[in-house]
Structures are given as structure tokens and as C-alpha cells.
Amino acid sequence: MSYSANSASAVASQRPDESTMMAAVIYEAGGPEVFKVEKRQIPTPEKGQVLIRIKAFGLNRSEMFTRQGHSPTVKFPRILGIEAAGVIKEAPGNEDNFKEGDVVTTAMGGMGRDFDGGYAEYTVVPASQVQLVQIADNISWAMLGALPEMMQTTWGALFKALRLQDNDRLLIRGGTTSVGLAAAAIAKSHGAFVAATTRKPEREQLLRANGAGQVFIDNGMIADQVKQTEGFNKVLEMVGVTTLRDSLQCVEEGGTVCMVGSVSGKWAFDDGFSPMVSIPTAVSLTAYHSSAKSFVETPLDEIIDHLGAERIRTLIGKVFIGLDKINEAHQCMDEDKAGGKIVVLIDDK
């Protein structure tokens, strides 16, 4: 894990009073340079909402697509960010569930899309999409900031969509994504054999360190390689439709392929997808869709306790300190240089 130091204290000093905050705002679609770090009023929570002082947030490819203009329902200006970790400041009407200073995480539910999200010092979200973290003392803010969206997607895809069991043989297509790395770690810890793919041979050791017992160098067509092995009964498809047809040929009869992401940026087939041609006999194709409901159902405390701080740390590719590093962080994501989850810490305290 690498850290990028910055002038976080200088950014904080720009705040003139306690009613304002700093936020990274996007006014128009474009490259990583479009974010503007500026003063905003701290939002006021209504009954049924909570005000969270953000300590860290993870970056997600969906935010990159939104920044590029590929989310037509998102209206600018907007503070992006579909997840965050921090502490409760106010919880009107929810004082029985949350008190000031409680460590919490939040994700999804329109965050950073329908309303302002996590790229800021504070955010207001519905209390129904906030999860209290009981064992936060065991990990750092950078680690906690990496977990909400990554773990709810990983957990849901593995145990809800794929119904993973011990002794399953799981192939992860797109293994060096943050979800791919997390899936390998969790699946192995639950007794499955894990294989993963990467386009870059130099990342093989990263995959093996996170639980992969076998690595395929992916040129877009690996089914023939896979058929020379013992085979797989579960496939987690992270790349998208560019490799989905091939992934369907990688799973044995009675097995399941779950599409959960599209790091290729391609979500639909250009040609006519024919299920009768592309899906082998007795192979199932499913998908997993993230949601606020799925997030609050994700057992974060259990996952933190099960994986431990050392394993969670290996899932983080790069940490940037300060909102003024948001452009650099997005550039890192665009160039696929992190080798794991990208996290932004609000400050270094």
C-alpha cells in the first residue's frame, strides 16, 4: 500500500467557520481535472437522516463513468461518491440508534447521484443506509474507507448470487479489481479454491498473495486454457460483456456465472446475444446489483473480524490524503495503476 502526502492542513485552513465544509464538486463531464475543491455549507439533516463527518471514502469505477458523462440521470453540479466512512455528528429522530461520535459507514441509495455524496468533509444520508461499525478500533480509517461498497458487492455476489460453498472452485474474471481481490480473499477463507485472471503478468504475485491458487493471463479468450484444468463450477465476471461469452464456456455443467461489474466500460452487446448459442447446457447466468438494502445487510463487523487488518490492508492499492488530491486519485483510477482499492483520507489525523 502506498500513500500520497499533500497539503490537507492547508485545505482545512480555508474553512472560515464551522458552518462550512470543503467538497470536491463536479460541474461538467470530463477528465480527472474537472473536480473543483470549494467551500460549501454543511448540509442540515432532517428527521430520518444523519449528518456524517467523513473521515475516508473509496473510489469506484461507477464514479469514473459518471465523471465521464456516462450517467445521464446524474445532474451537475454534484458532489460524487457512492460510499463513505466517518462519525455521526447529528441524527435527528434516530438518537436511539446513533449517537454523536459513533463510527459508521454508508453506501448506495442514490448517494453521489441523486444527492450529494462522499467527496466532502460532511454528507447527509438516510439513516436507513447507515451501518454502525462496532469493531472499528481494529482497523485504520483508510481500511474502513475501503470497505463499504467493495464488501457489499463482494459479499452479495459470492453468497447471494453465486451461493458460494466450501470446496467450490471459483474463477474470478478481472482479478486485480478491488472486488476481485476481495472476492479471492473471502472465498479462500470460506474454503473455496480460487483462480483469477489478469491481463498483466507482473500482477500474478498480487493475485496469489490475495488468495488465488491459480492465475490465468487473460487475452480475452481463456476458455481453452481453463478446459485443460480441473474446471470451475462458479465464475465471477468483473470485466463485462467483452469476456462474458468466454466466461460462460469456462464453467462446468451445473455451474453458475455471475456478472457483477464491467471494468471494460462496456455494458451491452453490439451484436445480437443469443442465449441458445452462448449459454452451455445446464449453465446458469445471473447478476448482482448493489443497493442500499444490500449494503446494510452486509455483515461488515463479521468481515473485518474474519479477514483481519493485515488481509484488509492488502486490498488497498493506494491512499491519497486530502480532498485536493481527488484529481490525482481519479487519474490513478483512469490509468488502472492502483493494484487494489483507491482510498481518499480527508486528512492525516
N, C-alpha and C positions, 0 to 999 in steps of 0.2 A: 504494500500500500504506500502511495506517495502523497505528499502534502504540498500544496502551493500556498506559500505565505503571501500576505498582502497588507494593505492599509486599512484593515477593518476598523481600527480605532478612529482613523480619520473620517471614515464614512459615518460612524456613530456620532462623531462630534458635530456633524452638520445638523443634527436634530435640535431645533431651538427650544422645544418644551416637551412635556410628557404627553401631549395630545397628538403628536405626530410620530410617524414612523418612516423608515426608508423602505422602498419597494422597487423591484425591477419590473418595469412596465413596458409592454409592447403596444405600439401604436399602428404598426403596419407589418405585413408579412415580409420576410426576407431572411438574410443570413444571421449568424450569431451576433452581429454588431447592432441589431435593431433594438435590443433591450436598453432602456434608459432607467438608470437608478435615480430616483427622485423622492422628495418628501410627499407623503400622503397623510391624511387624517387617519388616526387609528379607528377602525370600524367599531361601532357600538352593537353589542349583541342584544337581540330581542329574546323574549321568553321562548325557551325551546332551543336556543342557540348557546354556543360557548365562544368566548374570546380566548385564543391561544397565543401565548408569546412563543414564537417559533425559535427553536434552537438549531435545527438542521432539517434539510429536505433532500430527497433523492431526485435525480433527473431521470426522465422517462422518454422513450422514443416517440410516444404519442405527443409529447410537448414539442419535440422537434418537428413533427409533422404539422402541428398547429402553427408553430412559428413560421413554417414554410408556406402556409396558406392552404393547407390541405384539410382543414376542419371548417367547412362552410357555415356551421351553426355557431361558431365562436365569433363573437363580435369584439372588435378592438375599439378603444384601448382595453387591455385586460392584464391582470396580474396572473400569469400562468402558474402551474404547479398543482398536480393532482394528489399530492401527499405532503405530509409534514410531521415532524415530531417536536414537542415542546412542553410547556407547562400551562396549566389553566390560570387565567387571570380573572375571568368572570364567568359565571354560569347561572344566569337568572332563571329561576324556576327549576333548576336542576341541582340545587345545593345538596340534596341527599345523595346524589351520585358523584358529584365532583366538587372539590374544594380548591381554593387558590393554592397553587404550588404543586398540584398533582401532575405527575408525568404522564403524558398522553401521546397518542398517535392518531392520525386521521388520514383518510384517503377516499377518493372517488366521490360519487354523489353529485356530480356537476362541479366539483372543486376545480378551479382554474379554467373552467369552460363556461358554465352558466353564471358563476360568480367568482370573485377574486380568490386566488389560491395561495400556494405556499411560498412563492418567490417574494417574501416580505418578512418584516420583523413580527407582524401580527396577522392573524386571519380569524374570521368568524365563520363557523360552520355549524350545521345542525348537530345537536347533541347526540342524535341517533347514529351518527357516523364517527363517533369518537370512542377510542378504546383506551382504558386505563391500563398502564403498564406497572405491574406490581413489583417486578424484579429488575427495575431499571438501574439499580446500583451496580449490577453485574457487568454492564457494558457502557461504552462511551456514547456521547451524543452522535458522533459520526456513524457508529454502528447502528444506533437506534434510528437515525435518519434514513439509513439504507433499507430498512426492513418493511415498512407498511405495504407498498404496492408490490414489491418483489415477492414477499412471502405470501400475501393473499393470492397472488396469481399462481405461484408455485404450488402452494398447498391445495388450492382448488383444482388446478389442472391434474395434479397427481392423485388426489384422494376422492374428488368428486367426479371428475370426468373420466380419468383412466382407472379409478378404483384399484390403485396400486396395492399389491400384496407382497409379503416377503417371498423370496425366490422368483419373483417376476424378473424377466430380462427386458430392461428398458433402454431404448435408443433415443438420445436427445439430439435432434437436428438443430444445430445452432448452439453448440455447447458453450461458447465463450460469452454469450449474452448473460446479463446478471441473473435472469430467471433460469437460464440453462445451468449456470454454475450452482445456483441454489438448489435446483432440482436434483442435480447429481449428488450433492452433499446430503440432502434429506432422503432421497431414495436409497442411497447406500446405507445410511444409518438405520433404515427400516428393513434392511435385509435383502434388497433387490440387487441384481447385477446391473451395472450401468456402463453403457458405451456412449460416446459423444462424438460429434463431428466438429471440424473446424476447417476453414479454407487455408489457414496459415500453419504450416508445420512447426514453426517456432512456438506455437501455443499449446503443443501437446502436453508439455510438463504442467502447465497451468491446469489443464483438464484432469490430468491424473492426480494432481495434488488435491483436487476438489471432489474426488471420488470415482472418476472414470477408470474402469478396469481395461477398457479398450478404446482406441481412438481411430477414427476414420478421417483421412484428409479428403475434404469434400470438394469435388469439382462440379457438383450439381447432379451427378449420377453415381450413386454408391450402391444401388441395389445388387449389382453383380458381386461386389465385394462382400456385402452382407450375406449373400447366399452361400458363400464359402465358409461361413462361421456357423455356430450353433443356432443362430437366428434370434429373433426378438418377438415377444408377444405384446409389447407396448411401445409406441413411438410418440414422443413429444415433439411436435413440429413447430419450431420457432421461426424458421426462415420465411415460410409463406407459400403462396401458390407456385412460386418458381421451382420448388422442390417437392411439393405435395404429392404429385403423381408418383414420383420416385419413392417417396416415403411409404406410400401405400403398398409398394412392391417389396418393402423391407420387413413387413410384419407377417408372421405366420398365420395360418388358418385359425380362426377363432380369436385373433388378436385385435387390438384397437389402436387407431391413430387419432391423436388429439391435436388440432390446430389451435394454438394459443397466442401466436404472435406473427408478425410479418416484418422482420428486420430488413427484408429486401425492399420494403416500401410498396410492395405490390399485393393488393388485397383481392383481386378478381382475375379470372382467366380471360385472356383476349380471345381465345378460340372457344368453341363450344365444348364445355366439360361434359363428358358422357360418363355417368356413374357405372353403367354396364360395362364400359370398356376399361375405366380407370380403377375401379374398386374390385379387388380379387374376391373370389368366392369366400363367404363367411368371414370377411374382414369388416370391422366397423369403423366408421369415420364419425368423429364427434368434435366438439369445440368447447372452449371455456371462455366465458365472458366475465370480466371483472365488474364488480358492483360494490356500492357502499354496504349492502347487506352481507355480501360475501366477506368483505373486509372485517366487519365486527364479529363475524363467526370464526375468523381465523384465530387459532389459539397462540397468539404471539408470545405470551409468557412461557407456554409449553415449548415452543420452538426455540426461544432463547435459552431455556434451561437444557433442552435436548442437544442443541448444537454446541453451546458454549461460546465464550468470547473469542477464542483463538480461531475456531472454524468460521464464525461470522466475519471476523476481520479479513479472512482470505477472500471473501466475496466482494470486498470493496476494491475497486480498481484505482480510484483517485479521489482525493478530498481537496476541495477548494475552500479557502477561508475568506468569507466576506461576500456580500451581495455584489460588490464591484467586480467580482471575478465571474459573474454569470455569463458574460460573453465568451470568456476563455473556456468556461466549463462546457458551453454548448458547442464551441469549436472542437473540443476534445471528443464530444459525442458524435458530431458530424464526421470526424475523421476516424472514428472507431479505434481510438488509441488507449482507452482506459484499461481494457482487460478485466472488466468487472463493473460493479455499480459505481456511478459517479454521485458524490455527495457534496453538497454545499453547506458549510457551517456558517451561521450568521456571524459569529465572532469566535475568537480563540479562547474564550473564558470557559 
